[in-house]
Every structure is written in structure tokens, then in C-alpha cells.
Amino acid sequence: MMLADMGAEIIRIDRASGRTRLIDGDERLDVTARGRRSLALDLKKPQAVEAVLRLCAGADGLIEGFRLTGYTDFRRLEEAAKTIGGRSLDDCAAVLDWGCGCGRISRYLGERVGSRLTGCDIDADNVGWCRDHLPGRFVVTGLMPPLPFDDGEFDLVIGLSVFTHFRETLQDAWLAELARVTRPGAVLLMTVHGETALDYAHLAPLPDKLARQAVAKAGLLVGSDNNQLDGFADHRGEYVNVFHSTRYIKERWSRHFDVLDVLPGYIFTHDLVVLRKRGDPR
């Protein structure tokens, strides 16, 4: 980093995560670490929040990447919807941020579309914060379908880091449900762990080769469990980390939607899948 080159001491704070098993016999750290030293904290715990506040109190400056990268991703999603899907935010009657979390993208969607925005998430605490601070409506949903929305309600759906955590049965159920709540011609922007996530894992040559072969063979490969929702939402052990091959997405997801494109690394370590609901939009 430039600041470090100038002599500044940089403290990077990452989300806490355990070691992740991608394939038998291989363990690696979370792909977002990228080999850099950092402090991993669970900011849903009071002790972690206190630690960050102590660090900020003694810092000369604070680089707040959360909102900056959120805005960057929002603009990239907006461009993908328009350029690839032919769908402008200004023309959308109803937009769904599926898996909105704490509003990293919804805060910018809400500024653009206002009451036309709906956000939903399995985490009630995050939904409550969004409801209190952001424009639009925000509702708590479950791990399993259905969603509490009408048939054909939305003409744009964004789902970041959602299909990255479903086994195939749950994935298929949610693809069918998203098809139900979208109108003909709707555009859906979904992220997956694909080739880019493997690139960021920085595996040694042999484990890297085996990992890519495993993903290519399985199509959808369950890499590990994920405990980030433990204590905050009922996921019944179904919240896991998965990897997709592009071939698998084009073959299986096309049962429900037209797969317009798969963009490698479009949202940091995630690949972006651009879908369109079949049918006459009129």
C-alpha cells in the first residue's frame, strides 16, 4: 500500500473466519486475506467493537473501505444491469436486494429508487438496522423459500454472497422462488465463488490444480461449513461455502432463467452471474 511505503503503520481489520477446507487434505485461510497480516474481528461481539474503537482513538486517520467498496460495487452492478441486462434503475418499478445484510448495497440503492426498494435477509438484527436507517422496506426471511412477496413483483433482483452458501437442493429451491417473484424480462445479478475465488486463495500449485479439478468435476462443490450466522439466525447447518463452475451455472441455472453472462472477478473475489427472466416483459 502507498501509505505503508511512506512509513505509516497500517492495521487492517477483516471479518473473523475459521480455516476453510476446500478439498480433502487441503486447508487454507479465508480468500479475502490475500496473504496480508490483519486483525480478524467479529464486529457483532461487544469486545470486538471496543477493540476497533480503541484502535480508532489512537489512529491518525481512518480509511473506511466498507462504504467505499459498497458504492463501487453498487455502481458496477448498476452498469451490468444496464449494459448486459438492458435494465436501468430509473425504469424499475420494484427492486429487491435479496440478502441485504446490513445495507452495504441497499444504502445506495435506496438513494436512487427510494420506496421502490425492498431488502430481505435471514439476519433480523441487520434487517432491523436497515429498516430504521434506510429508505425502502426491509423484511426478515427464512433460510428456505418462500419469500413474502407476490408473484412477478420485481424487475431487478440483486443477490451478493447468497448463492455462495447454498448446497444444490437449496440453490435450486431459491432459483425457482426467484423466478416466481420476478416478472418477465426481469434482470437478476447474483454472485458466486468461481475461478476468481480460487485465484485469490493463493494455493500451492498442486492443491490449486486439485481444487480446480474438483470444482470442474462437481459443478457445485461444497468447500466447508460456515459459522458466520451462528447465534444470529437459524440456518440448521445449511449455511456453507460453495464453489461453482461456469459450465454448471450455464447448464443448471438456465432451467429457470436465461444466463446472459458470467463476469469473472466483477465483485472483488466473486464472479457475477447476469440472468434474465424469460417471457414478454409487456
C-alpha positions in Angstrom: 0.0 0.0 0.0 1.2 3.5 -0.7 0.8 4.7 2.9 2.9 1.8 4.1 5.6 2.7 1.6 5.7 6.2 3.2 6.3 4.8 6.6 2.8 4.6 8.0 1.8 1.6 10.2 -1.3 0.0 8.6 -3.7 -2.1 10.6 -6.2 -4.0 8.5 -9.4 -5.3 10.1 -11.0 -8.3 8.5 -14.1 -10.3 9.3 -13.3 -13.2 11.6 -13.4 -16.6 9.9 -12.1 -20.1 10.6 -9.9 -22.2 8.5 -11.7 -23.4 5.4 -11.3 -26.9 3.9 -11.7 -26.7 0.1 -10.9 -30.3 -0.8 -9.8 -33.3 1.2 -6.3 -32.8 2.5 -6.1 -29.1 1.9 -6.7 -26.2 4.3 -6.4 -22.5 3.6 -7.3 -19.2 5.1 -10.2 -17.1 4.0 -9.6 -16.0 0.4 -10.0 -12.3 1.3 -6.9 -12.3 3.4 -4.7 -12.4 0.3 -1.6 -13.3 2.4 -1.6 -10.0 4.3 -1.3 -9.7 8.1 -4.5 -8.4 9.6 -6.7 -8.3 12.7 -9.7 -10.6 12.4 -12.7 -9.5 14.5 -16.4 -10.4 14.8 -18.0 -7.0 14.9 -21.2 -8.4 16.2 -19.4 -9.0 19.6 -19.1 -6.0 22.0 -15.5 -6.8 22.7 -14.6 -6.6 19.0 -16.4 -3.2 18.7 -14.5 -1.9 21.7 -11.2 -3.1 20.2 -11.9 -1.2 16.9 -12.9 2.0 18.9 -9.6 1.8 20.8 -7.6 1.5 17.6 -9.5 4.4 16.0 -8.9 6.6 19.0 -5.1 6.3 18.5 -5.1 6.5 14.8 -4.0 9.5 12.7 -6.5 8.5 10.0 -9.2 6.0 9.2 -9.7 4.5 5.8 -13.3 3.3 5.7 -13.4 0.8 2.9 -16.8 -0.6 3.8 -18.8 2.2 2.3 -16.3 3.0 -0.5 -16.3 -0.6 -1.8 -20.1 -0.8 -1.3 -20.6 2.2 -3.5 -18.1 0.9 -6.1 -20.0 -2.4 -6.2 -23.3 -0.6 -6.5 -22.1 1.3 -9.5 -20.7 -1.8 -11.1 -24.0 -3.6 -10.5 -25.9 -0.7 -12.0 -23.7 -0.8 -15.1 -24.0 -4.6 -15.5 -27.8 -4.4 -15.2 -28.0 -1.6 -17.9 -25.2 -2.8 -20.3 -25.8 -6.5 -20.2 -29.4 -6.8 -19.0 -30.8 -3.7 -20.6 -32.4 -2.7 -17.3 -31.9 0.8 -15.9 -32.6 1.6 -12.3 -34.8 4.5 -13.3 -37.1 2.1 -15.2 -37.5 -0.4 -12.4 -40.8 -0.3 -10.6 -39.6 -2.7 -7.8 -36.0 -3.7 -6.8 -35.1 -6.5 -4.4 -31.8 -6.7 -2.5 -32.0 -10.4 -1.7 -29.7 -11.0 1.3 -29.3 -7.3 2.0 -27.3 -7.8 5.2 -26.5 -4.5 6.9 -27.3 -2.5 3.8 -23.9 -2.3 2.1 -25.6 -2.0 -1.3 -29.1 -1.1 -0.1 -27.9 2.3 1.2 -27.1 3.3 -2.3 -30.0 1.6 -4.0 -32.3 3.4 -1.6 -30.8 6.8 -2.6 -31.7 6.0 -6.2 -35.0 4.2 -6.1 -36.4 5.2 -2.6 -39.6 3.3 -1.7 -39.3 1.1 -4.8 -36.6 -0.8 -2.9 -37.2 -4.0 -0.9 -34.5 -5.7 1.1 -34.6 -9.0 2.9 -32.3 -11.1 4.9 -32.2 -14.0 7.4 -30.4 -11.9 10.0 -33.1 -10.0 12.0 -30.5 -7.6 13.6 -29.3 -6.4 10.2 -32.8 -6.1 8.8 -33.8 -4.0 11.9 -30.9 -1.6 11.3 -31.8 -1.2 7.6 -35.4 -0.6 8.5 -34.5 2.1 10.9 -31.9 3.9 8.8 -32.5 3.3 5.1 -35.3 4.2 2.7 -37.5 1.3 1.4 -39.0 -1.7 3.1 -37.0 -4.4 4.8 -38.2 -7.8 6.0 -36.8 -10.8 7.7 -37.0 -14.0 5.7 -36.1 -17.6 6.4 -33.4 -19.9 5.1 -36.0 -21.8 3.0 -38.5 -20.4 0.5 -41.0 -18.9 0.1 -40.5 -15.2 0.2 -43.3 -13.0 1.5 -43.7 -11.3 -1.9 -46.2 -11.5 -4.8 -45.7 -13.4 -8.0 -44.0 -11.3 -10.6 -43.3 -8.4 -8.1 -39.7 -7.4 -9.0 -38.0 -6.4 -12.2 -34.5 -6.2 -10.7 -33.0 -8.5 -8.1 -29.5 -8.3 -6.6 -28.1 -11.1 -4.6 -24.5 -10.7 -3.3 -22.8 -13.6 -1.4 -26.0 -15.7 -1.2 -25.6 -18.5 -3.7 -22.1 -18.7 -2.4 -23.5 -20.5 0.6 -26.2 -23.0 -0.6 -26.0 -26.7 -1.4 -27.6 -27.8 -4.6 -31.0 -28.6 -3.2 -31.4 -25.3 -1.5 -29.9 -23.5 -4.5 -32.5 -25.0 -6.8 -35.3 -24.1 -4.5 -34.2 -20.5 -4.4 -33.8 -20.3 -8.2 -37.4 -21.4 -8.5 -38.5 -18.9 -5.9 -36.7 -16.0 -7.5 -38.3 -17.0 -10.8 -41.7 -16.8 -9.0 -41.2 -13.3 -7.6 -39.8 -11.7 -10.8 -41.7 -10.5 -13.7 -40.9 -11.5 -17.4 -37.9 -9.6 -18.6 -36.6 -9.0 -15.1 -32.8 -8.9 -14.6 -31.1 -10.7 -11.7 -27.5 -10.1 -10.6 -26.1 -12.9 -8.5 -22.5 -13.6 -7.3 -20.8 -16.9 -6.9 -17.4 -18.3 -5.9 -15.8 -19.3 -9.2 -12.4 -19.1 -10.8 -11.6 -15.7 -9.2 -12.1 -17.0 -5.6 -9.7 -19.8 -6.4 -7.2 -17.3 -7.8 -7.4 -15.3 -4.5 -6.9 -18.4 -2.4 -3.2 -18.4 -3.5 -2.9 -22.2 -3.2 0.3 -24.0 -3.9 0.5 -25.5 -7.5 -0.7 -29.0 -6.7 -3.6 -28.0 -4.3 -4.6 -25.4 -6.8 -4.8 -27.9 -9.6 -6.7 -30.4 -7.5 -9.2 -27.7 -6.3 -9.9 -26.5 -9.8 -10.4 -30.1 -11.0 -12.7 -30.8 -8.1 -14.9 -27.7 -8.9 -15.0 -28.6 -12.6 -16.0 -32.2 -11.9 -18.7 -31.4 -9.3 -20.0 -28.2 -10.9 -21.1 -27.1 -7.4 -18.6 -28.0 -4.7 -19.2 -27.7 -1.0 -15.9 -26.4 0.4 -16.6 -26.1 4.1 -19.1 -25.2 6.8 -19.7 -21.5 7.6 -20.3 -20.3 11.1 -20.9 -16.6 10.5 -24.6 -16.9 11.2 -24.2 -19.0 14.4 -26.2 -17.3 17.1 -27.8 -14.8 14.8 -30.0 -16.8 12.5 -31.4 -20.3 12.3 -29.6 -21.9 9.4 -29.7 -25.6 10.6 -26.3 -26.3 9.3 -27.3 -25.4 5.7 -25.2 -22.3 5.5 -21.9 -23.5 3.9 -19.3 -22.2 1.5 -19.6 -23.4 -2.1 -17.8 -23.0 -5.4 -19.4 -23.0 -8.9 -18.1 -23.8 -12.3 -19.3 -21.6 -15.2 -20.4 -24.6 -17.1 -22.6 -25.8 -14.3 -24.2 -22.4 -14.0 -25.0 -22.1 -17.7 -26.5 -25.6 -17.7 -28.4 -25.8 -14.4 -29.4 -22.2 -13.8 -30.8 -22.0 -17.4 -33.7 -24.2 -16.2 -35.2 -21.1 -14.7 -33.5 -18.1 -16.4 -31.6 -17.0 -19.5 -27.9 -16.8 -18.4 -26.8 -13.7 -20.2 -23.2 -13.7 -18.9 -20.8 -14.7 -16.1 -18.3 -12.0 -15.4 -15.1 -13.2 -13.6 -14.0 -11.1 -10.6 -16.6 -8.5 -11.2 -17.4 -8.1 -7.5 -14.0 -8.5 -5.8 -13.4 -12.2 -5.3 -16.9 -13.1 -6.6 -17.9 -13.8 -10.2 -21.2 -12.0 -11.3 -23.9 -14.0 -13.0 -26.3 -11.9 -15.0 -29.7 -13.6 -15.5 -33.0 -12.6 -17.3 -36.4 -13.9 -16.6 -37.9 -15.4 -19.7 -41.2 -14.1 -21.2 -42.6 -11.0 -22.7 -42.0 -8.0 -20.4 -45.0 -6.1 -21.6 
